[in-house]
Amino acid sequence: MSDAATLGSPAAVFTQLWLLAFGGTNSVLPEMQHQVVELHPWLTASEFAALFALAQPAPGPNMLVVTLIGWRVAALPGALVTTLGVAGPSSVLTFIGSGLWYRFRDARWRRQVQAGLMPVTAGLVMASAAMLIRTTSTESGTASITIAATVLFLFSRLHPLLVLGAAAAMGATGLLD
């Protein structure tokens, strides 16, 4: 799928997603998964979750999952098209909008818009988490580790990489089977 004619579909999908990405790319994961797994069966649900997990510890923005999906779909041209589809338009809009946003920093309507967008963003991120949990917690062992990790993240001060490392070690040793 790496010729120019077939790159239009991933470009269209990821360019549309940037419109919804309040709070970053993680806020549109359910729609991204719907597009990539169900509408355009480029990946399976477990492949999507694996690419998301692979992108998270990488340095830089958490939108790297978009690049990995593009790479999986159409190698380097796909990675470039999907990354530019998400990052290009939003970068231009942010550059233009930031001047206006700053100009009206003391306006009452701006504070109201910002206050209204915070719960929308939180809801979109929670929907993303729920979608990933449904996709990855298919057995009792993985569901148990997801619940335990969530409790540790919420109620302890453990570094997240320690929790993730322990979960990975349990999976590697077969304790989740």
C-alpha positions in Angstrom: 0.0 0.0 0.0 2.9 2.4 -0.4 2.1 4.0 -3.8 0.9 7.6 -3.8 -2.7 6.8 -4.8 -3.2 4.5 -1.8 -1.6 6.9 0.8 -4.7 9.1 0.4 -6.8 7.0 2.8 -4.4 7.1 5.8 -3.8 10.8 5.1 -7.5 11.5 5.1 -8.1 9.5 8.3 -5.3 11.1 10.3 -5.9 14.6 9.0 -9.5 14.3 10.2 -8.5 13.1 13.6 -6.5 16.2 14.4 -9.8 18.1 14.5 -10.9 16.1 17.6 -7.6 15.9 19.4 -8.3 18.1 22.4 -5.8 17.1 25.0 -3.5 15.4 22.5 -3.6 12.3 20.4 -4.5 10.1 23.3 -7.9 11.8 23.4 -8.8 10.4 20.0 -7.6 6.8 20.5 -11.1 5.3 20.4 -11.8 6.9 17.1 -8.4 6.1 15.8 -8.8 2.5 16.7 -12.3 2.5 15.1 -10.8 3.9 11.9 -7.7 1.7 11.8 -9.1 -1.6 13.0 -12.8 -1.6 12.0 -13.4 0.8 9.1 -10.0 0.3 7.3 -8.8 -3.1 8.6 -5.1 -2.1 8.5 -4.4 -3.6 12.0 -6.1 -5.9 14.5 -7.2 -4.6 17.8 -4.3 -6.3 19.6 -1.8 -4.9 17.0 -3.2 -1.4 17.6 -2.8 -1.8 21.4 0.7 -3.2 21.0 1.7 -0.2 18.8 0.2 2.2 21.3 2.2 0.5 24.1 5.4 0.6 22.1 4.9 4.4 21.5 4.3 5.4 25.1 7.8 4.9 26.6 9.5 6.6 23.6 10.8 10.1 24.2 8.9 12.9 22.7 5.2 13.5 22.0 2.8 10.6 22.7 1.5 10.9 19.2 4.2 8.6 18.0 1.6 5.8 17.8 0.3 7.6 14.6 3.8 7.3 13.0 3.9 3.6 14.0 0.5 2.9 12.5 1.6 4.7 9.3 4.7 2.6 9.2 2.8 -0.6 9.6 0.3 0.4 6.9 2.7 1.7 4.2 6.3 1.8 5.5 8.2 5.1 5.4 5.7 6.9 3.1 2.8 5.8 5.4 4.7 7.0 8.5 5.3 10.4 6.9 1.8 10.8 5.7 0.1 9.9 9.0 2.5 12.0 11.0 2.1 15.0 8.8 -1.7 14.5 8.7 -2.0 14.8 12.5 0.8 17.2 13.2 0.7 19.6 10.2 -2.8 21.1 10.4 -2.8 21.2 14.2 0.6 22.9 14.3 -0.6 25.6 11.9 -3.8 26.1 13.8 -1.9 26.3 17.1 0.5 28.8 15.8 -2.3 31.0 14.5 -4.6 30.5 17.4 -2.1 31.0 20.2 -1.8 34.7 19.3 -5.5 35.1 19.6 -5.7 33.0 22.7 -3.1 35.1 24.4 -4.7 38.4 23.2 -7.9 37.5 24.9 -6.3 35.9 28.0 -8.3 38.1 30.4 -11.7 37.8 28.5 -14.4 36.1 30.4 -15.5 34.0 27.4 -12.0 32.6 27.1 -12.0 31.4 30.7 -15.4 29.8 30.1 -14.3 28.0 26.9 -11.2 26.8 28.7 -13.2 25.5 31.7 -15.6 23.8 29.3 -12.8 22.1 27.4 -11.2 20.6 30.5 -13.9 18.0 31.2 -14.3 17.2 27.5 -10.6 16.4 27.3 -10.7 14.4 30.5 -13.7 12.4 29.1 -11.9 11.7 25.8 -8.8 10.5 27.6 -10.9 8.2 29.9 -12.7 6.8 26.8 -9.2 6.0 25.4 -8.2 4.2 28.6 -11.5 2.2 28.6 -10.9 1.2 24.9 -7.4 0.1 25.6 -8.5 -1.9 28.7 -11.2 -3.7 26.7 -8.7 -4.5 24.0 -5.9 -5.8 26.1 -7.6 -7.3 29.2 -8.9 -10.4 27.4 -7.9 -13.0 30.0 -8.2 -13.1 33.8 -4.5 -12.6 34.3 -4.2 -9.5 32.1 -7.4 -8.1 33.7 -6.0 -8.7 37.2 -2.7 -6.9 36.3 -4.6 -4.0 34.8 -6.7 -3.6 37.9 -3.6 -3.9 40.2 -1.7 -1.4 38.1 -4.6 1.1 38.1 -4.9 0.9 41.9 -1.1 1.4 42.3 -1.2 4.4 39.9 -4.1 6.0 41.7 -3.2 5.3 45.3 0.6 5.1 45.6 3.6 7.2 44.8 5.4 4.4 42.9 7.0 5.5 39.7 4.9 4.4 36.8 7.9 2.7 35.1 8.3 0.5 38.2 4.7 -0.7 37.9 5.0 -1.2 34.2 8.3 -3.0 34.5 6.8 -5.4 37.2 3.8 -6.0 34.9 6.1 -6.7 31.9 8.2 -9.1 34.1 5.1 -11.0 35.1 4.0 -11.3 31.5 7.5 -12.4 30.4 7.7 -15.1 33.1 4.3 -16.5 32.3 2.7 -15.5 35.6 -0.3 -14.0 33.7 -1.1 -17.2 31.8 
